[in-house]
Amino acid sequence: MLLNDFYSIVQQVPAAGSVKAKIAINTSHGILKGHFPGLPVVPGVCMMQMVLEMMEVSSGKQVSLIAADSMKFLAVINPEQTGEIEMAISYTEDGGQFLISATLFAGAVTFFKLKATLKIV
């Protein structure tokens, strides 16, 4: 949905039960022009969607969010200041679901943390 338009995957490193990725945000995307004019900020819903899409890319399975146990927005992502971010996801597959723990960050700055249950559809 957002992949290859709002953002692209620069590097992806999958491993058993985890995936790490470097993400580049498209600084000229229309979402950022409206959120907020003159001060672009990546919307929280986009951060969450990027995590879901990375799970789909890395697992090869389509997923939907069924429960967000913990969702923390800790800092804003201004793509004009931070054009590339990193994503780390650890997960377990259990009974047709993924239990995930995800973080979006750049260096020492953590932007977003999510602990959630994703249904494999």
Sequence and secondary structure as in RCSB ss.txt:
>XXXX:A:sequence
MLLNDFYSIVQQVPAAGSVKAKIAINTSHGILKGHFPGLPVVPGVCMMQMVLEMMEVSSGKQVSLIAADSMKFLA
VINPEQTGEIEMAISYTEDGGQFLISATLFAGAVTFFKLKATLKIV
>XXXX:A:secstr
  BTTTEEEEEEEEETTEEEEEEEE TT HHHHHSSTTS    HHHHHHHHHHHHHHHHSS EEEEEEEEEEE S
   TTT  EEEEEEEEEEETTEEEEEEEEEETTEEEEEEEEEEEE 
